[in-house]
Amino acid sequence: MCKFKIIDEGDRVYLKFKGDLTIEHGEKIKEALNQVLTQGKDIFVDLDDMIKVDLCFIQALLAAQKSAWNSQLSFMVSENEVLKKYAQSLGCMLKKMKVFSPEVLKLVKNKTNIKEL
């Protein structure tokens, strides 16, 4: 299962994923990332409810980040242990990805209408 929710907050967009972010759900992941990229606003990706991840998702996330940066947009991703452990198992650290801590995510959520999926 893979779900996503997009919340438009004026000058930024929040994308909240839930479930398995794997190749089986690649089209849905691509759809979600494309929807937020086409809005031309800063992007915050919330991965708090991610259960499973694979290389397909990491590649999609990095490609979306590159697209956002090429458009002079901010692209931030919430810190997630599942993602971190998977990346480490592949031998990478995701150093290029702007990751924000749970404390920052809490502040961001308090300023938005993000609700559970």
N, C-alpha and C positions, 0 to 999 in steps of 0.2 A: 504494500500500500504506500502511496506517495500522495500527499496533499500539499497545496500551497495556498497562501492568502496574500493578497497585495493590498496595502493600505497607502493611499496617497495623502501626504501631509503637507501639501503646498509646495515647498521648495525641495522636498525629499520624498522618497518612496521606500516603504518597508516591505520586504519580501520574507515571509515566514514559511519555512518548509517543515513538514512533519512526515515521519515514517522512513521508508527505505529509499535512499537516494542512490540508486544503482542503474545499471544499463537497461534493466527491464522497464524502467520509468524514464528513460532518456528523452523521449518526445515531450513528456509532461514537464521535465526539468528545463528543457530547451524553450518550451512555450513560456514558462514562468520568467526565465531570464530575459527572453526577448521582449516580453511585455513591459518589464521595468526599464530595460535599456531604451526602448522607443519613446519613453516619456520625457527623456532629456533632463532628468533630475538626479540629484545625489541619491545613492542607493545604499541601504542597510539590509544585509541578509542575516536573518535570525535562524540559527541552526539548533536552538535549544532542544527541539523535539525530534531531532534526527536520530534514527535508530541504527541504520546501517548505511555504509558508503562504499563506493568503489572508485576506480580510476576514472571512469566515465564522468562522474560528478565533479571530481577535482579538475579535470580538463575543462569541463563546461564552465566551472566557476572562474578558473584562471582566464579563459577566453572572454568571458563576460567582463571581468575586471579590466582586461586590456582594452576592450571596446569602450568601457566607461572612461578610462583614463585618456584614451585617444580623443574622446569628446570633452575632455576637461571636467569630468564628473568624478566625485568621490565614490568609492566602492569599498564598503566595509563589511566584514563578516564576523559574526559572533564566534567567540571561542567555544570549541566543542572537543571533548576528550575523544570521542569516536573518530572524528576527522583527524585529530592530532596523532592518535595511535596508528591509524591506517597510513597516514603520510610517512610516519617514522618507519613503519614496516616496509615501505617502498624505498626507504633510504633518502627521503627528502624532508625538508623542514618547513616548507611553505613560507619561507622568509619574505617573499615578495608580496604576499597577501596581507592586507591591512586587517588585522584581527583585533576585535575589541573585547575587553574582559567582561565577565558577568556583571560587574558593578556598573560599567558603562551601559551595558544592555538594559539593566534595570532602570537607569535614568532615561534612556531612550524610550523604553516602554511606557514609563510614567507620563511622557509628553505626547503619547500617541494613543490611538484607539486599538492597539494590538490586543487581540483577545485570543484565547485558545481556539484551535481548529476543532 
